Amino acid sequence: MQIRTATKDDLAAIADAKSHGRSGLVLTCKDKLITYYSKFGFVNEGISESVHGNVTWYQMRLTL
């Protein structure tokens, strides 16, 4: 399994949300990325209602 490191875009999205006074961010991801996004403080809310590519997606939320 390849371990993903934070990219400039990942960190920029969080910084941008904070600078615009957002209360948080929500994303959907595949199961293999849940641990990665958890490192930034995202919480897994379970299986998303999103349907794309015959894959199970998980909803993650970061409260700022």
C-alpha positions as CSV (number, residue, x, y, z in Angstrom):
1,M,0.0,0.0,0.0
2,Q,1.3,3.4,-1.0
3,I,1.3,6.0,1.8
4,R,0.1,9.4,0.6
5,T,1.7,12.5,1.9
6,A,0.0,15.9,2.2
7,T,-0.1,17.9,-1.0
8,K,0.0,21.6,-1.4
9,D,-3.6,21.5,-2.6
10,D,-4.8,19.5,0.5
11,L,-3.3,22.0,2.9
12,A,-4.4,25.0,0.7
13,A,-8.1,23.8,0.8
14,I,-8.1,23.8,4.6
15,A,-6.3,27.2,4.8
16,D,-8.7,28.7,2.3
17,A,-11.7,27.4,4.2
18,K,-10.4,28.9,7.4
19,S,-9.5,32.3,5.7
20,H,-13.1,32.6,4.4
21,G,-14.6,31.9,7.8
22,R,-16.0,28.5,6.8
23,S,-17.2,26.2,9.6
24,G,-15.7,23.1,8.0
25,L,-15.2,21.0,5.0
26,V,-16.9,17.9,3.7
27,L,-15.4,15.4,1.2
28,T,-16.0,11.9,-0.1
29,C,-13.3,9.4,-0.5
30,K,-12.6,5.7,-1.0
31,D,-11.9,3.5,2.0
32,K,-8.1,3.5,1.4
33,L,-7.9,7.2,2.0
34,I,-9.9,7.4,5.3
35,T,-6.7,7.1,7.4
36,Y,-5.0,9.8,5.3
37,Y,-7.8,12.4,5.7
38,S,-8.1,11.5,9.4
39,K,-4.6,12.8,9.9
40,F,-5.9,16.3,9.0
41,G,-8.8,16.0,11.5
42,F,-11.5,14.8,9.2
43,V,-14.0,12.4,10.8
44,N,-15.5,9.5,9.0
45,E,-19.3,9.9,8.9
46,G,-19.8,6.5,7.2
47,I,-20.9,5.5,3.7
48,S,-21.9,8.4,1.5
49,E,-25.0,8.6,-0.6
50,S,-22.7,9.4,-3.6
51,V,-22.8,6.9,-6.4
52,H,-20.0,6.9,-8.9
53,G,-18.0,4.2,-10.7
54,N,-19.6,1.3,-8.8
55,V,-17.4,2.2,-5.8
56,T,-18.3,2.7,-2.1
57,W,-17.6,6.2,-1.0
58,Y,-17.2,7.5,2.5
59,Q,-18.2,11.0,3.8
60,M,-15.6,12.8,5.8
61,R,-16.1,16.0,7.7
62,L,-13.6,18.5,9.1
63,T,-14.9,21.0,11.6
64,L,-12.9,24.2,11.8
